[in-house]
């Protein structure tokens, strides 16, 4: 068995990266839309969209041959446009959302057919990880641990008692060569209440679960078979169709099998039950991470360039600010003027403008619901 | 001499209304622009623009034959479009702004040639006076007093210690038939400081000077000749050219004379010196009035239709509000969403959006200056 950790800087043998690109990101409306969700946007004005940045981070580890992306059929064109290097056979399309276990499981089943020794790592398409080098180091460790048969999650050092993230409890160190930061996972908690989150962060035993799972394909599929045999069988059939059947016949299989797949998150399907049995490890990542859940989160992530504390995500020339703090996102080819508001959020697009505060950014979801109720699907 | 007050409901004999339509209204940016200033907008969503409402108020008193409008050459097309009943010879065009004395004096000189017994009343094109009936009653009284040789201003009962308006001090009653609310004016104060304004309002002797002046044309021109003989001569020459010369010859006179006219407000040119000599009267108007100086003023004027205290000036359907107060002006054919802001001002237009608070509304002027400094005249 190769020792991935010994080949720093090069791609990792048998490592396959899977990027589930889903979710509509309604809390980032009006920029994020059903037809153009969060991962297709360059939220931080970095010059690359979130899915492109995800590609940039993973491709040195996996090579384009071993980088798969799973997304909704409606986003196929946009994804191909943004990722011209993505290989045609590596784009898996979902006819409808079936949650993360179906997406990752299908990719693992496809990968297992191509490489029986494959280690699969799953990484969301719409998270921000500025330090690609530290990220790569953690993935290398996770792959080393996964080679040993563990399901591995990369745990993020919490920087606040966030209630919007899941937490993983860390146990005793694992003695795996090339993985000094690996410990056993002793439990998962989904979005805790504020008091619990405070206790977790103060205690030091908990890390944010950023949804980055790494496992050997055979291990992952074995757990899936044990936990959810019907889902497992469906995914194997879909993988076989994707790999071996001509397109029109594969489409028949998708049409028949896809709607039968159990809608479940990988956390519930595998991570939690397997952790309870001692089969999950955590690699303690030493990089900053954010899922950019809302405009408030985004405002925190952007450097305060001109010292005024009002961040502009877009063309600075199209914003006029007087005595204000917060964030302005000018994406509507218009001038945005802000006077005398603190912690304001202004997001300007071609057909909608949002005005709120960082503290109320979570409530953007409610606006999206109100627009849906009004029959304004054109804006969503 | 006819008794105007005896013909209630009919037009007033020899009464000529003059509407100076100028000013760019920069504090109402981005709706009000140099090319489409305040008077051309329907700020309150009443269905009529400010200049149209001014027309509606005055035409029953003056008839279309005796209603003149003075505006910049660049606004001629827009004014004709909004006021199709305005007679061609009653639109006086200024090649450049020369302040209110030139505008009103020119109109008075034109009117004096048409009707030697004319009483001229000047009323801004961009003020709001909801009660046209009470306004008409005050004008009738002012005309009666003007017939006696006074320069008459209509004084507005202050509803706050505003520092943005001029004040006129009221003296002993005048005994003029048909004008029970007429008193002598004993002095004018331009935009006082806050303490002075408080004292004025508490004292009860002061009224807002709303810039509504009524006088016999011969009286007005006589005062002008005494105070500013050169300006007087220039205006008479322009009036003669307007009335008697063919267009191309009149244009030569305008080109030669207009730039020589003294730039001065009628308040300084006539009202103040004549008041000092006892020649100015005040009719105490009993109607509400507002010059809609900024978005804060506008927000106060608009009824709170849905009980949420957030006013929408435009299509309610294009606004989504959660837990906010203030005013939204959706004029950009887009959806405006506002969450969790108090006393906010959001003005959305095709090429610019303004976000501020009612308390900071005065500072919109600064944004306009900043845009001018940036060379963004296209937005102004």
Interface residues (C-beta under 8 A of the other chain):
Chain A: X30 X317 X320 X322 X323 X332 X334 X335 X336 X337 X338 X339 X340 X341 X344 X346 X348 X350 X351 X352 X353 X354 X355 X356 X357 X359 X360 X363 X364 X366 X367 X370 X371 X374 X376 X379
Chain B: X30 X317 X320 X322 X323 X332 X334 X335 X336 X337 X338 X339 X340 X341 X344 X346 X348 X350 X351 X352 X353 X354 X355 X356 X357 X359 X360 X363 X364 X366 X367 X370 X371 X374 X376 X379
